[in-house]
Amino acid sequence: MITPTARRILECFAAAFPASAHYRGGRRLRRAGWSEVMPEIVHDVEAKQRFLHAVDELCGAGIVSVKWRRFREGDEVEALYLERPEDLYRLLERRSPAEVATAMRRVLQESGAGPPDSLAAVVAGHIDALLEASHPLPFSDETELRDALVLLALTPQQTAAVPLRALSVRLFSDSKRIETLLRPLDAATRAAAGLRASDLLGLSRSYPEATIALCGTLQFGDGRSWRLNGETITLPPATINALEALRFNGALLTVENKESFAVAARALAAGGADYAALLYSGGHPNRAVQLLLSASAGTAESVRHFGDMDPEGLLIYQEIAAAAPQLRPHLMDVSTYRRYLDYGRPLSRTETAVLNRVTRPELAELVAEMRLRRIAVEQEVVDG
């Protein structure tokens, strides 16, 4: 048994070891900056003593060695060095990367990945090369690798025949297994072949929709038309592509957030709005929203967008403007921003840096004010 603090030290080394030069036969793994890993050791005397005791414990077992700060031997650790990786994993009661690699090689030998030019065979060859070079792997263990190769053996026709979770149950007796595999699977196929398996096999299932409230008409290519008097409808891309025209007299307003859209839609239905069409962008516009925006922007007398006055909200504005260049902001100006500052939230340094990506000239004054104030104002607090 080891102390909890000693276990935390070993966990840090275990997380870094598989990607280190040490694992590939190079210099010992070095870890410094322990006050950042365990900030409590800076101000808590007991926590620091537990840390120093854990260092002595692990050094005594020969698993790590220590370099003390100059003139602070026994009191301030400059760095720890991993000496015996095999004992590290034994104490943590888990398999070492070398043991996992051996199990993965066995999977590759037993898999029969198919024709040499198949995606499964290309990925298998890539993984084998990574194992040979002791490089980091996209798959965490042999089970993940085996399941990925099972997926890669399928055709797009086979994956399209059933819902994704039904396919996952049939293959793995786990309805969410495919979803958990997609990230490492895509990383492997992108590195091996420059392509995402989820795209090639149709495993990245998405069903984008666009919601619009309208006082106007949807005209279809076969002659049918739908007349709306302020009602709200939701359309998939196939239906939007079947439209010949979207007709209305007045302005188009796009709205970022759902509750603000619902409030604006009620105003349209009640006849108290200064716009004839209202499109819900749902944050960053998906493919269906982009299609419907393009179909309606040409009809509109003007196009405005109402969204969050934060860096992400301004980027969303720019994305919508890409489909509707005549776009102008609605209640996204310095005057409105200042009026609602008391209801805002602080912007982090990272968020503030995002403002550098906002380049639309009509947003320049707002961007300057946000840089000055470092406050975000969300759309829902603004009376539309």
Protein Blocks (a to p, Z undefined) as FASTA:
>chain_A
ZZfklmmmmmmmmmmmmmpmklnopacdddehklmmmmmlmmmmklmmmmmmmmmmmmmn
omaccdddehighkacfbdcdfblmlmmmmnopacfklmmmmmmmmmmmnonojfkbmkl
mmmmmmmmmmmnopacfbfbfklmmmmmmmmmpcfklmmmpcfklmmmmmnopaklmmmm
mmmmmmmmmmmnopafklmnopaccddddddddddddddfkopacddehiacdddfklmm
mpmbdcdeddddddfbfklmmmmmmmmmnopacbfbdcdeklaadfklmmmmmmmmmmpm
bdcddddddfklmmmmmmmmmmmmmbccehiafklmmmmmmmmccddfklmmmmmmpmbf
klmmmmmmmmmnopacdfklpcZZ
